[in-house]
Amino acid sequence: MESESETEFATFYAAHFPSLCKQLYAYTGDRGEAQDVVQEAFSRGWARWSTIRGYDEPSAWVRTVAWRLAISRWRRARRALSFLAGQREEPVVPPPDPAHVALVAALSTLPTKHRRAIVLHYLADLPVAEIAASERVADGTVKSWLHRGRAALADQLAEPTLERRAQ
């Protein structure tokens, strides 16, 4: 028999897990990795649920933990890959859908703060003020990151014009 706390957490989990997975997938480019870090963040949230449930936005706490886990895993993976690069050649795997590859590649070229702002604003539907608060910067800074990120993505994802093709 579930307690009231368990029911409340289960409802919270069901409401926020898909959205957080989308956000972390856009950030990491790996759906499985995104699901893993979000699941781990929720597990840590459950252990602290009696405190977190009183926050204005418990999902912000879970999101922050998931982002930090993703960054830590990325750092570990990068160290492991640099070691493996000297050990053996990796097999070549054909890429997924070209549009997906283009978007992930374009996002990966953005500075980390611009990429986070783009993902949080457009995929998580967070307002500028909330992103600014979580990043501890002014609203104008977030707007600048969004503007610069959009401009960089537009340049990278733009269809080549006839003039460009002819060159």
Secondary structure as GFF3:
##gff-version 3
##sequence-region A 1 167
A	DSSP	alpha_helix	4	28	.	.	.	ID=ss1
A	DSSP	alpha_helix	31	47	.	.	.	ID=ss2
A	DSSP	alpha_helix	49	52	.	.	.	ID=ss3
A	DSSP	alpha_helix	58	85	.	.	.	ID=ss4
A	DSSP	alpha_helix	98	109	.	.	.	ID=ss5
A	DSSP	alpha_helix	112	118	.	.	.	ID=ss6
A	DSSP	pi_helix	119	123	.	.	.	ID=ss7
A	DSSP	alpha_helix	128	135	.	.	.	ID=ss8
A	DSSP	alpha_helix	139	157	.	.	.	ID=ss9
A	DSSP	alpha_helix	162	166	.	.	.	ID=ss10
###
